Amino acid sequence: VKVVALAGGIGGARFLRGLRAAVPDAEVSVIVNTGDDITLYGLRICPDLDTVMYTLGGGIDEERGWGRTDETFTTRSELQAYDAPASWFGLGDRDLATHLMRRQMLDAGFPLSQVTAALCERWRPGMRLLPMSDDRVETHVVVDDPQTGRSRAIHFQEWWVRHGAALPASAILAVGAETAAPGPGVLDAIGAADVVVLPPSNPVVSIGTVLQVDGVRAALAAKPVVGLSPIIGGAPVRGMADACLAAVGVQTSAQAVGRHYGARSAGGLLDGWLVDSSDAGVTVPGVEVRAVPLLMSDLAATAAMATAALELVLG
Amino acid sequence: VKVVALAGGIGGARFLRGLRAAVPDAEVSVIVNTGDDITLYGLRICPDLDTVMYTLGGGIDEERGWGRTDETFTTRSELQAYDAPASWFGLGDRDLATHLMRRQMLDAGFPLSQVTAALCERWRPGMRLLPMSDDRVETHVVVDDPQTGRSRAIHFQEWWVRHGAALPASAILAVGAETAAPGPGVLDAIGAADVVVLPPSNPVVSIGTVLQVDGVRAALAAKPVVGLSPIIGGAPVRGMADACLAAVGVQTSAQAVGRHYGARSAGGLLDGWLVDSSDAGVTVPGVEVRAVPLLMSDLAATAAMATAALELVLG
């Protein structure tokens, strides 16, 4: 079976580990959000690509969910001693090597997709990681400055990491998305897929950003698509998806997110929508909804979620 | 008293610490070699500037002579795990923060001279560090490839660090020096100086490279210049200066290096030449030579060298 998954960071990465366990022989291509990417100190940092790569490659810090295992933060403490403007960002010493390698290869002229493939030669994730685009797309968040009363756009990472998504957001913009070409292999992978899965990633800044890349939505319209709710019982399982949903006027509920994605038959995305057992009763017009346990508490539970998702649309 | 010193890395930096102790009220400007600079992973690494900055700022590893105290090499071990092509270069985790800050400021449009001044706000070296040029100059070494029998040019750092200067060099080239403009303040500092000191730095790749920057030699011709021999008893005090001297056809002796610099009155550089007590008897036509202990064994000994150097030409 050929599977395409769209992915953001922690939630998506953990789900993919379950998917790999559920269907080890499947040919899986992951289209990864790059809108969270940020350039710091001249380094291109790709949080979602790296989280997926480290998680599938066995290098992730399981507790934090992001960054490397056995990480140290020596460089960061020195950056703080320099009063570096971006020392709020958690750059680990091990993680830095990935960004340095990426910088070296980008400077040598390789596009992000080839850089990602080269990095994956070390990590061997067991599936193909495709950046959604080799072009630069950056998610910016429009916030109101409480001091001046005026709104300004800040980088998603600044909003998410530095401010803990606590500044009310009035809009979330994927800057550059309107001209970004899909990365090499992205549309082909969708075209060849038997099924497309939307993991329980952030529906706005992860999945939503991938969907803004030219041609992705149109390609999905020809394929069975199943999604897993990142919201359980009215709250995000992890992260601060509620703040993102609020910014786009969507309630924080499994039903609202399912309806936000919408039915493929009605111009939306979904054929199937998996919600948590506690959200049984959710309806999304035109979409087959099933309730199963959606907590990724361990690999077996996560694999069961992946199996349920595939079964919902492939039968 | 206003002093200008030309400097390379370890030897120059240690001497400057003695100079600061000898004449704490002097206004010292250091023109630092940037020919050793190398770009790795997109980061501009300035070994001589950083060695001088860390040494004067109390951040140097005293044992190694380069890099930061209490250094760790976590990022480097990860780069090796990626089979990074330049993992032979000793990039420490603390040191990396300096290169990241420099990259950030260079990307923001500041020239190296301003970046250096900003970094020195943290390190407070007690003297003004002036990169010899804001333009890119890179020292390359022409070596014979024993496999092919053909010669090729490699970056100085590759020759020095990776190969330990063990590949015989047929030429040493400061690529870019012929068009490099002196850094802001360089010629003014020389013009205002009461005396110019050439520390016991490498006469070829450190002092020699600074001298190739347009206008520096001409400016020195108007000032009393005193040099300290980096060679004691026919061997470099530290480092592999002999390999560099061989490449330019100069013997490894205090006398040969003094004559290589030459007398200012005869179109060379020197008014005074300080050699080690063990080299008493050395003569350089037209130059006042004095023999004193030249081992920088501790701060007091180094300060005494600096005092002797200034006395030799200022009386």
Chai-1 contact restraints between the chains, C-beta under 6 A:
chainA,res_idxA,chainB,res_idxB,connection_type,confidence,min_distance_angstrom,max_distance_angstrom,comment,restraint_id
A,Y41,B,L100,contact,1.0,0.0,6.0,A-B,restraint_1
A,Y41,B,R103,contact,1.0,0.0,6.0,A-B,restraint_2
A,Y41,B,Q104,contact,1.0,0.0,6.0,A-B,restraint_3
A,G42,B,G42,contact,1.0,0.0,6.0,A-B,restraint_4
A,G42,B,R103,contact,1.0,0.0,6.0,A-B,restraint_5
A,G42,B,D107,contact,1.0,0.0,6.0,A-B,restraint_6
A,T72,B,T74,contact,1.0,0.0,6.0,A-B,restraint_7
A,T74,B,T72,contact,1.0,0.0,6.0,A-B,restraint_8
A,T74,B,D93,contact,1.0,0.0,6.0,A-B,restraint_9
A,T74,B,R94,contact,1.0,0.0,6.0,A-B,restraint_10
A,T75,B,D93,contact,1.0,0.0,6.0,A-B,restraint_11
A,T75,B,L96,contact,1.0,0.0,6.0,A-B,restraint_12
A,T75,B,A97,contact,1.0,0.0,6.0,A-B,restraint_13
A,E78,B,R94,contact,1.0,0.0,6.0,A-B,restraint_14
A,E78,B,A97,contact,1.0,0.0,6.0,A-B,restraint_15
A,L79,B,A97,contact,1.0,0.0,6.0,A-B,restraint_16
A,Y82,B,M101,contact,1.0,0.0,6.0,A-B,restraint_17
A,Y82,B,R122,contact,1.0,0.0,6.0,A-B,restraint_18
A,D93,B,T74,contact,1.0,0.0,6.0,A-B,restraint_19
A,D93,B,T75,contact,1.0,0.0,6.0,A-B,restraint_20
A,D93,B,D93,contact,1.0,0.0,6.0,A-B,restraint_21
A,R94,B,T74,contact,1.0,0.0,6.0,A-B,restraint_22
A,R94,B,E78,contact,1.0,0.0,6.0,A-B,restraint_23
A,L96,B,T75,contact,1.0,0.0,6.0,A-B,restraint_24
A,A97,B,T75,contact,1.0,0.0,6.0,A-B,restraint_25
A,A97,B,E78,contact,1.0,0.0,6.0,A-B,restraint_26
A,A97,B,L79,contact,1.0,0.0,6.0,A-B,restraint_27
A,L100,B,Y41,contact,1.0,0.0,6.0,A-B,restraint_28
A,M101,B,Y82,contact,1.0,0.0,6.0,A-B,restraint_29
A,R103,B,Y41,contact,1.0,0.0,6.0,A-B,restraint_30
A,R103,B,G42,contact,1.0,0.0,6.0,A-B,restraint_31
A,Q104,B,Y41,contact,1.0,0.0,6.0,A-B,restraint_32
A,D107,B,G42,contact,1.0,0.0,6.0,A-B,restraint_33
A,R122,B,Y82,contact,1.0,0.0,6.0,A-B,restraint_34
